[in-house]
Amino acid sequence: MVDEFSLLIQDVVICAPARLPKLAQKTGKKCSKLLREANPYYSNAKMGVETLLEIMEASQDIRPLIYMAHKMGLELQKISD
């Protein structure tokens, strides 16, 4: 069964294909491996939390973090610079 969080992670990775090489470089993975790890329908490959953090940093897309916070009943607040 594919869950909403897995689909969200996949969307972060593939929503802007031009960024895929940048994300792959940041994570130290080939594009094909990163796509496989982000594919919720491929049960043999899993993405680690370190990789997810690198993806969010490189893409500036924190939707997975927001999702996790909401699941825990929390809200995120930006720290002033």
Biotite code that builds the C-alpha atoms (Angstrom):
import biotite.structure as struc

atoms = struc.array([
    struc.Atom([0.000, 0.000, 0.000], chain_id="A", res_id=1, res_name="MET", atom_name="CA", element="C"),
    struc.Atom([1.399, 3.370, -1.021], chain_id="A", res_id=2, res_name="VAL", atom_name="CA", element="C"),
    struc.Atom([0.912, 6.124, 1.530], chain_id="A", res_id=3, res_name="ASP", atom_name="CA", element="C"),
    struc.Atom([0.541, 9.864, 1.172], chain_id="A", res_id=4, res_name="GLU", atom_name="CA", element="C"),
    struc.Atom([3.992, 10.592, 2.636], chain_id="A", res_id=5, res_name="PHE", atom_name="CA", element="C"),
    struc.Atom([5.742, 8.339, 0.110], chain_id="A", res_id=6, res_name="SER", atom_name="CA", element="C"),
    struc.Atom([3.912, 10.031, -2.746], chain_id="A", res_id=7, res_name="LEU", atom_name="CA", element="C"),
    struc.Atom([4.877, 13.428, -1.336], chain_id="A", res_id=8, res_name="LEU", atom_name="CA", element="C"),
    struc.Atom([8.568, 12.502, -1.255], chain_id="A", res_id=9, res_name="ILE", atom_name="CA", element="C"),
    struc.Atom([8.356, 11.256, -4.832], chain_id="A", res_id=10, res_name="GLN", atom_name="CA", element="C"),
    struc.Atom([6.733, 14.531, -5.851], chain_id="A", res_id=11, res_name="ASP", atom_name="CA", element="C"),
    struc.Atom([9.537, 16.556, -4.258], chain_id="A", res_id=12, res_name="VAL", atom_name="CA", element="C"),
    struc.Atom([12.101, 14.575, -6.253], chain_id="A", res_id=13, res_name="VAL", atom_name="CA", element="C"),
    struc.Atom([10.310, 14.631, -9.617], chain_id="A", res_id=14, res_name="ILE", atom_name="CA", element="C"),
    struc.Atom([8.233, 17.840, -9.564], chain_id="A", res_id=15, res_name="CYS", atom_name="CA", element="C"),
    struc.Atom([10.929, 19.783, -11.415], chain_id="A", res_id=16, res_name="ALA", atom_name="CA", element="C"),
    struc.Atom([12.925, 17.334, -13.553], chain_id="A", res_id=17, res_name="PRO", atom_name="CA", element="C"),
    struc.Atom([15.651, 19.906, -14.268], chain_id="A", res_id=18, res_name="ALA", atom_name="CA", element="C"),
    struc.Atom([16.540, 19.766, -10.574], chain_id="A", res_id=19, res_name="ARG", atom_name="CA", element="C"),
    struc.Atom([17.019, 16.024, -10.516], chain_id="A", res_id=20, res_name="LEU", atom_name="CA", element="C"),
    struc.Atom([20.735, 16.178, -11.395], chain_id="A", res_id=21, res_name="PRO", atom_name="CA", element="C"),
    struc.Atom([21.248, 18.742, -8.630], chain_id="A", res_id=22, res_name="LYS", atom_name="CA", element="C"),
    struc.Atom([19.437, 16.551, -6.111], chain_id="A", res_id=23, res_name="LEU", atom_name="CA", element="C"),
    struc.Atom([21.382, 13.498, -7.217], chain_id="A", res_id=24, res_name="ALA", atom_name="CA", element="C"),
    struc.Atom([24.674, 15.338, -6.889], chain_id="A", res_id=25, res_name="GLN", atom_name="CA", element="C"),
    struc.Atom([23.758, 16.633, -3.408], chain_id="A", res_id=26, res_name="LYS", atom_name="CA", element="C"),
    struc.Atom([22.876, 13.126, -2.224], chain_id="A", res_id=27, res_name="THR", atom_name="CA", element="C"),
    struc.Atom([25.850, 11.468, -3.930], chain_id="A", res_id=28, res_name="GLY", atom_name="CA", element="C"),
    struc.Atom([23.551, 9.172, -5.908], chain_id="A", res_id=29, res_name="LYS", atom_name="CA", element="C"),
    struc.Atom([22.938, 8.633, -9.591], chain_id="A", res_id=30, res_name="LYS", atom_name="CA", element="C"),
    struc.Atom([19.670, 10.068, -10.891], chain_id="A", res_id=31, res_name="CYS", atom_name="CA", element="C"),
    struc.Atom([18.317, 6.582, -11.549], chain_id="A", res_id=32, res_name="SER", atom_name="CA", element="C"),
    struc.Atom([19.056, 5.431, -7.981], chain_id="A", res_id=33, res_name="LYS", atom_name="CA", element="C"),
    struc.Atom([17.475, 8.532, -6.466], chain_id="A", res_id=34, res_name="LEU", atom_name="CA", element="C"),
    struc.Atom([14.358, 8.062, -8.586], chain_id="A", res_id=35, res_name="LEU", atom_name="CA", element="C"),
    struc.Atom([14.190, 4.399, -7.558], chain_id="A", res_id=36, res_name="ARG", atom_name="CA", element="C"),
    struc.Atom([14.498, 5.279, -3.856], chain_id="A", res_id=37, res_name="GLU", atom_name="CA", element="C"),
    struc.Atom([11.770, 7.914, -4.204], chain_id="A", res_id=38, res_name="ALA", atom_name="CA", element="C"),
    struc.Atom([9.438, 5.566, -6.083], chain_id="A", res_id=39, res_name="ASN", atom_name="CA", element="C"),
    struc.Atom([6.761, 4.404, -3.611], chain_id="A", res_id=40, res_name="PRO", atom_name="CA", element="C"),
    struc.Atom([5.844, 1.520, -5.913], chain_id="A", res_id=41, res_name="TYR", atom_name="CA", element="C"),
    struc.Atom([9.342, 0.008, -5.757], chain_id="A", res_id=42, res_name="TYR", atom_name="CA", element="C"),
    struc.Atom([9.397, -1.744, -2.405], chain_id="A", res_id=43, res_name="SER", atom_name="CA", element="C"),
    struc.Atom([13.025, -2.928, -2.577], chain_id="A", res_id=44, res_name="ASN", atom_name="CA", element="C"),
    struc.Atom([14.584, 0.540, -2.400], chain_id="A", res_id=45, res_name="ALA", atom_name="CA", element="C"),
    struc.Atom([14.138, 2.737, 0.635], chain_id="A", res_id=46, res_name="LYS", atom_name="CA", element="C"),
    struc.Atom([15.208, 6.304, 1.247], chain_id="A", res_id=47, res_name="MET", atom_name="CA", element="C"),
    struc.Atom([17.068, 7.143, 4.424], chain_id="A", res_id=48, res_name="GLY", atom_name="CA", element="C"),
    struc.Atom([16.334, 10.176, 6.543], chain_id="A", res_id=49, res_name="VAL", atom_name="CA", element="C"),
    struc.Atom([19.751, 11.651, 5.721], chain_id="A", res_id=50, res_name="GLU", atom_name="CA", element="C"),
    struc.Atom([18.941, 11.489, 2.021], chain_id="A", res_id=51, res_name="THR", atom_name="CA", element="C"),
    struc.Atom([15.551, 13.091, 2.600], chain_id="A", res_id=52, res_name="LEU", atom_name="CA", element="C"),
    struc.Atom([17.183, 15.935, 4.523], chain_id="A", res_id=53, res_name="LEU", atom_name="CA", element="C"),
    struc.Atom([19.711, 16.481, 1.719], chain_id="A", res_id=54, res_name="GLU", atom_name="CA", element="C"),
    struc.Atom([16.866, 16.561, -0.813], chain_id="A", res_id=55, res_name="ILE", atom_name="CA", element="C"),
    struc.Atom([14.919, 19.110, 1.215], chain_id="A", res_id=56, res_name="MET", atom_name="CA", element="C"),
    struc.Atom([18.039, 21.269, 1.633], chain_id="A", res_id=57, res_name="GLU", atom_name="CA", element="C"),
    struc.Atom([18.935, 21.151, -2.061], chain_id="A", res_id=58, res_name="ALA", atom_name="CA", element="C"),
    struc.Atom([15.394, 21.662, -3.324], chain_id="A", res_id=59, res_name="SER", atom_name="CA", element="C"),
    struc.Atom([14.283, 24.101, -0.620], chain_id="A", res_id=60, res_name="GLN", atom_name="CA", element="C"),
    struc.Atom([11.072, 22.043, -0.569], chain_id="A", res_id=61, res_name="ASP", atom_name="CA", element="C"),
    struc.Atom([10.156, 21.290, 3.042], chain_id="A", res_id=62, res_name="ILE", atom_name="CA", element="C"),
    struc.Atom([6.754, 19.744, 2.410], chain_id="A", res_id=63, res_name="ARG", atom_name="CA", element="C"),
    struc.Atom([7.909, 16.401, 3.892], chain_id="A", res_id=64, res_name="PRO", atom_name="CA", element="C"),
    struc.Atom([8.984, 18.184, 7.085], chain_id="A", res_id=65, res_name="LEU", atom_name="CA", element="C"),
    struc.Atom([5.675, 20.041, 7.281], chain_id="A", res_id=66, res_name="ILE", atom_name="CA", element="C"),
    struc.Atom([3.813, 16.755, 6.754], chain_id="A", res_id=67, res_name="TYR", atom_name="CA", element="C"),
    struc.Atom([5.764, 15.054, 9.554], chain_id="A", res_id=68, res_name="MET", atom_name="CA", element="C"),
    struc.Atom([5.196, 17.959, 11.939], chain_id="A", res_id=69, res_name="ALA", atom_name="CA", element="C"),
    struc.Atom([1.451, 17.942, 11.272], chain_id="A", res_id=70, res_name="HIS", atom_name="CA", element="C"),
    struc.Atom([1.295, 14.165, 11.808], chain_id="A", res_id=71, res_name="LYS", atom_name="CA", element="C"),
    struc.Atom([2.844, 14.756, 15.237], chain_id="A", res_id=72, res_name="MET", atom_name="CA", element="C"),
    struc.Atom([0.369, 17.538, 16.024], chain_id="A", res_id=73, res_name="GLY", atom_name="CA", element="C"),
    struc.Atom([3.007, 20.252, 15.631], chain_id="A", res_id=74, res_name="LEU", atom_name="CA", element="C"),
    struc.Atom([3.440, 23.373, 13.544], chain_id="A", res_id=75, res_name="GLU", atom_name="CA", element="C"),
    struc.Atom([6.676, 24.689, 12.131], chain_id="A", res_id=76, res_name="LEU", atom_name="CA", element="C"),
    struc.Atom([7.783, 28.239, 12.809], chain_id="A", res_id=77, res_name="GLN", atom_name="CA", element="C"),
    struc.Atom([10.549, 29.958, 10.895], chain_id="A", res_id=78, res_name="LYS", atom_name="CA", element="C"),
    struc.Atom([13.377, 31.224, 13.065], chain_id="A", res_id=79, res_name="ILE", atom_name="CA", element="C"),
    struc.Atom([14.208, 34.881, 12.513], chain_id="A", res_id=80, res_name="SER", atom_name="CA", element="C"),
    struc.Atom([17.543, 35.471, 10.818], chain_id="A", res_id=81, res_name="ASP", atom_name="CA", element="C"),
])
